[in-house]
Structure formats: C-alpha cells, structure tokens
Amino acid sequence: MSSIKYTQVVLMLLLAFFIVSSPGCSTIRRWVVGVGQWDVKNAEATKKMAKDFLSTWPLNSGFIRASLGEGIDKLPHQAVKAMDELDALASKTEWSDFELGSSLGLRVRMLGSLVVSTLQQYFPNILKDVPILVDLLL
C-alpha cells in the first residue's frame, strides 16, 4: 500500500473515531452496542440450531437417499452436492463457527434448488410470472 493511501486510511479512521466518540453520537453508539448485543444472542441461538440440524442430518440424508434410490440422479446437481457436503460435515463431532454457518447455508441451497426444480417441473408458469422468485431461491 502506498504511503499516500496508508495516510488516507489512517486519517479516515481517526475521523471516524472522533465522530463516533463525540457527545452528539451517543445515540448512535447506544444503537451500535444494542445491535452488537443482539447479534451475539442471535449467533448463539444460530449455533445451537446448526448443531441440532447437523445431529439429525444423517437420519434425514439416509431417508432421502434410500427413498429416492437411483432417482436421486433426477435431483438438481446443486441439491445433491449440498447433501454430500452436509454428509461430510455431519460426520464430524465438533465444528467451527464457519462450518456451522456453512451447514445452514448448504441447507438453504439444497432446499432452494429443490423448490425451483419442483416449480419448473410442475408449475412452470409461476416462474414465468414471478422471475424474481428464482433469483431469491438460487
């Protein structure tokens, strides 16, 4: 990083510090602290939920794979890949926060691709009328 850019960054950080530490910004500081506290509580609940989902995933994966048999090849590739990744995560006994977050994201990706695939197969007009739905689900 050039010395000019470094100096600009330092000056911007100092300016931000002075703005946030000024008495007029106490409301903003309280709001930021409140959001931070809410985020920590939310993260703890999300970690528990992710662990619970991972603990039941082998049962769910086994059911899905056994009930579909060779028909699993008809599922969207994204869904099967997400299931494979969830299988790998669920086989572990401890997870990092990143892995817990990834497990939730994989579930969303799997379910989203299944919903879009089902809509394309059985209700193709819905996707034509509401194209943003596909963008939200994929």
N, C-alpha and C positions, 0 to 999 in steps of 0.2 A: 504494500500500500504506500503510495507516495506520501511525502511529509505534508503536502497541502491537504490531501484527503484526510489524513490522520488528524490534522489540526482541526479541520471542519467537523469531523466526527466528535472530537473532544469538546469543541465549542457547543455543538448541538446538545450533547449530553449534559454539559454544565447548564445550558439554558433551560433544558427540560427539568433538571434538578431544582433550579431556582424557581421556576414556575410552579412546580408541584409543592415545593416547601413554603411558598408564600402563604400568608394568612387567608387570602381570598380563595384559596384552593382547598380549604379544609373539607368542604362538601365533597369534592372530587376524591380526596384522599379517603374519606369515610366510605364512599361508594366503592372505590377500588378495593379497600380492605374487605368490605362486605362481599364483593364478588369473589375475592380470593378465598374467603372462608366457605362460601357456598360451593366453590369449585372443589375444595378439599373434601367436603362432605359428599359431594356428588361422585368424586373419584373413588372414595372408599366403598360407596354403595355399588358403583360400577365394577370394581374389582371383585366384590363378593358375587355379583351376578355372573360375571365372566367365569369365575371359578365353578359356580354351580352349573352353568351351561357346559363347561368342559367336563365336569364329572359325569354328566348324563349323556354326553355326546357318543361314547362308544355304543350305548344301548340304541340311541337314535340312528346312528350310522349303520349299525348291524341290521336294524329293522328296515331301513330304506333300501340298503343294498340287497338284502335277502328277498324283500318283496318285489323288487324290480328285476332281479336276476340279470339276464343279458339285456333286458330293456333299459338298463342304466345307460347304455350307449345312445339312447334316444334323448337323454337329458342334455341340456346345454353344456358345452365344454367347460364354461366358467363355473357352473354349479358342481360338476364332478371334481374339478381342480380344487375348488374351495373345500369340498368334502375331504379330499385327500390331505389337504393341509390341516384341516381340523382333526383328522385322524392322527396325524403326526403330533400335533400339539396335545391332544388328549392322552397320548401315551406317556407323557411326562408326568412327574409328580409335583414339580414346582415350576412356576412360570414367572418371567419378568413382567413388569408393568406393560412393556411394549407387546409382549406375547399375549397378555390378557386383552389388550386393546385390539390386537390383530385378530384374535379369535372372534370378537364381536363383529369386526368388520367383515370377516370371512362369512359369518352367518348372514349378514346383510347382503353381501354379494351373491351368496348362494340362493337365498330366498328371492332376491330381486330378479335374478336371471330366470328362476323358475316361474315367477309371476309373469314376466314378459313373455316367456316361451308359451305358457298356457294361454295368455291373451292372444298371442299371434295365432295359435292353433285353433282356439275355439271362439274367439271374439275379435277377429282381425279389424272390424270396423271401429272398435273402440280406440285402437291405436292410431287409426287414420284421423279420427275426430279429436283425439287428445294426444298429439305427438309429444307434448312435454312430459307425459306420463313415462314414456320410455326413457327419457333423459334422467328423470328422477330415480327410476328403478335400476338403471345400469350405471 
